[in-house]
């Protein structure tokens, strides 16, 4: 379901269940957490999450939902497993890019939102449809959605349960880039990220997350800011910028 390949500084995590448009079975969320742990320990500086050209992710596997109608404990376990996987993706110290082609629905949107940057191809489509099924969406994912698009657009997506194309998703802030040539755009973005300090990226990622959660000050971020000026990495990069005589 989640296939991880490592290529130097880049980790590639691919949803690979084409027969179900990459819908995620309940048990696979723990595998996502494991794959993120492997990526974090690999030395990679960037993770690229993708599906196939036909589908990014159709959401959670509806085949699991029939059992939840009579199993409250199973529903709770499913929610917690999904949270473990998504939080592992969110908490990676490296930069993460979601590459979205084809349908990106329900839990697929939650997967994309757990990444730092989202790049959508022309054929990408987005929808969050729990209201059509008479259920809700995990609160953590609603919070991420509101942080990205604001409460009004979040209401439009959740309450209306309509489908957006890539251009509209970019307009409201659900994705950062809507492009025709996906591979070229991702390569350019990846190159820019990889040229930067991995330590800086880890600290800045935490700063962005704290800001999105409403924090304007943080002692840990202050300590990181102060200490990084004394790092060898900063000295080396500063020296490289000095004009040569």
C-alpha positions in Angstrom: 0.0 0.0 0.0 2.7 2.5 1.0 5.9 1.7 -1.0 9.1 3.5 0.1 12.1 3.9 -2.0 15.3 5.8 -1.0 17.4 7.7 -3.5 20.2 9.5 -1.8 18.7 12.7 -0.2 15.2 11.9 -1.5 12.7 9.4 -0.1 9.8 8.5 -2.3 6.6 7.2 -0.7 4.1 5.9 -3.2 0.5 4.7 -2.7 0.3 1.6 -4.7 -3.2 0.0 -4.7 -4.5 0.9 -8.1 -7.3 -1.6 -8.1 -9.0 0.5 -5.4 -7.8 3.9 -6.6 -5.3 3.8 -3.8 -8.0 3.8 -1.1 -6.3 3.1 2.3 -7.4 0.1 4.3 -7.7 0.6 8.1 -4.7 -1.5 8.8 -2.4 0.4 6.4 -2.3 3.5 8.5 0.2 1.8 10.9 2.3 0.9 7.8 2.3 4.6 6.9 3.8 5.4 10.3 6.4 2.7 9.9 7.4 4.0 6.4 7.7 7.5 7.8 10.0 6.1 10.6 12.2 4.4 8.0 12.4 7.6 5.9 13.3 9.6 9.0 16.2 7.2 9.8 17.4 7.0 6.3 19.3 10.3 6.1 17.0 11.7 3.4 16.3 15.4 3.4 13.1 15.4 1.4 10.1 13.1 1.1 7.9 13.0 -2.0 4.4 11.4 -1.5 2.5 10.4 -4.6 -0.1 8.0 -5.9 -0.4 7.0 -9.6 -1.4 9.2 -12.6 -4.9 7.7 -12.3 -5.5 8.5 -8.7 -3.7 10.0 -5.7 -6.0 8.5 -3.1 -9.8 7.8 -3.1 -9.8 8.1 0.7 -10.3 5.5 3.4 -11.4 2.1 2.1 -15.2 2.0 2.4 -15.1 -1.8 2.6 -14.0 -1.3 6.2 -16.9 1.0 7.1 -19.5 -1.7 7.1 -18.0 -3.3 10.2 -17.9 0.0 12.0 -21.7 0.3 12.1 -21.8 -2.3 14.9 -18.3 -1.9 16.4 -17.7 1.3 18.3 -14.3 0.1 19.5 -13.3 -0.7 16.0 -14.3 2.8 14.9 -12.2 4.3 17.7 -9.2 2.1 16.8 -9.5 3.1 13.1 -9.5 6.8 14.0 -6.5 6.4 16.2 -4.6 4.4 13.6 -5.2 7.0 11.0 -4.1 9.7 13.4 -0.8 7.8 14.1 0.0 7.5 10.4 -0.9 11.1 9.6 0.9 12.6 12.5 4.0 10.5 11.6 3.9 12.1 8.2 3.3 15.6 9.6 6.1 15.3 12.2 8.9 14.2 9.8 11.9 16.5 10.3 12.5 16.7 6.5 10.5 18.7 3.9 7.5 16.8 2.4 5.8 17.3 -0.9 2.5 15.7 -1.9 2.2 15.2 -5.7 -1.5 14.9 -6.6 -2.8 13.5 -9.8 -6.3 12.2 -10.3 -8.9 11.9 -7.4 -7.9 13.1 -4.0 -10.9 12.4 -1.7 -11.6 12.2 2.0 -8.7 10.7 3.8 -6.6 11.4 0.7 -7.0 15.1 1.3 -5.9 14.5 4.9 -2.8 12.7 3.6 -2.0 15.7 1.3 -2.6 18.2 4.1 -0.1 16.3 6.4 2.6 17.3 3.9 4.3 20.7 3.8 3.6 21.5 0.2 1.1 20.2 -2.3 1.6 20.1 -6.1 -1.5 19.2 -8.2 -1.6 18.2 -11.9 -4.3 19.3 -14.3 -6.4 16.2 -13.7 -6.4 16.4 -9.9 -9.8 16.5 -8.2 -10.5 17.2 -4.6 -13.5 16.4 -2.4 -14.2 15.8 1.3 -17.5 14.0 1.6 -18.2 12.6 5.1 -21.5 14.6 5.1 -22.7 12.5 2.2 -22.3 9.4 4.3 -23.7 10.8 7.5 -20.4 10.8 9.4 -17.8 13.5 10.4 -14.1 14.2 9.7 -11.4 13.9 12.3 -11.0 17.2 14.2 -7.2 17.4 13.6 -7.8 17.2 9.9 -10.6 19.9 10.1 -8.1 22.1 11.9 -5.5 21.6 9.1 -8.1 22.4 6.5 -9.2 25.6 8.2 -5.5 26.6 8.6 -5.0 26.2 4.9 -8.2 27.6 3.4 -10.0 29.5 6.2 -13.3 28.6 7.8 -15.5 29.8 4.9 -13.8 27.6 2.3 -13.6 24.7 4.8 -17.3 25.0 5.2 -17.8 25.0 1.5 -15.8 21.8 1.2 -17.2 19.9 4.2 -20.8 21.1 4.2 -21.3 21.2 0.5 -19.2 18.1 -0.2 -18.5 19.3 -3.7 -15.6 18.6 -6.0 -12.8 21.1 -6.9 -10.4 21.0 -9.8 -6.7 21.8 -9.4 -7.1 25.4 -10.4 -9.8 26.1 -7.8 -7.9 24.1 -5.1 -4.9 26.4 -5.8 -7.0 29.5 -5.7 -8.4 28.8 -2.2 -5.0 27.6 -0.9 -5.7 23.9 -0.6 -2.7 23.3 -2.9 0.3 25.5 -3.4 0.9 24.8 -7.1 -1.4 23.7 -9.9 0.7 22.8 -12.9 0.6 21.1 -16.3 4.0 19.6 -16.1 4.0 17.9 -12.7 7.4 16.2 -12.9 9.2 19.3 -13.9 7.6 21.4 -11.2 8.4 18.9 -8.5 12.0 18.5 -9.7 12.4 22.3 -9.6 10.9 22.5 -6.1 12.9 19.6 -4.8 16.1 21.0 -6.1 15.5 24.3 -4.3 14.7 22.5 -1.1 17.7 20.2 -1.3 20.0 23.2 -1.8 19.2 24.4 1.7 20.2 23.3 5.2 18.4 20.2 6.4 18.8 21.5 10.0 17.2 24.9 9.1 14.4 23.1 7.4 13.6 21.0 10.5 13.6 24.1 12.7 11.5 26.1 10.2 9.0 23.3 9.8 8.4 23.3 13.5 8.1 27.1 13.5 5.5 27.0 10.7 3.5 24.4 12.5 3.5 26.3 15.8 2.4 29.5 13.9 -0.4 27.6 12.3 -1.5 26.5 15.7 -1.6 30.1 16.9 1.8 30.2 18.8 3.7 33.5 18.3 6.5 32.7 20.8 8.2 29.5 21.7 11.3 29.0 24.0 12.5 26.0 22.0 12.4 28.0 18.7 14.3 30.8 20.5 17.0 28.4 21.6 17.3 27.0 18.1 17.6 30.4 16.6 20.3 31.4 19.0 22.3 28.2 18.8 22.3 27.9 15.0 24.5 31.0 14.6 27.2 29.0 16.3 26.9 25.9 14.1 29.5 24.8 11.7 26.9 24.6 8.9 26.2 28.3 9.3 29.9 29.2 9.3 30.5 27.2 6.1 27.5 28.6 4.3 28.4 32.1 5.3 32.0 31.7 4.2 30.7 30.4 0.8 28.8 33.6 0.3 31.8 35.9 0.9 33.0 37.6 -2.3 36.4 36.3 -3.4 39.2 38.7 -3.9 
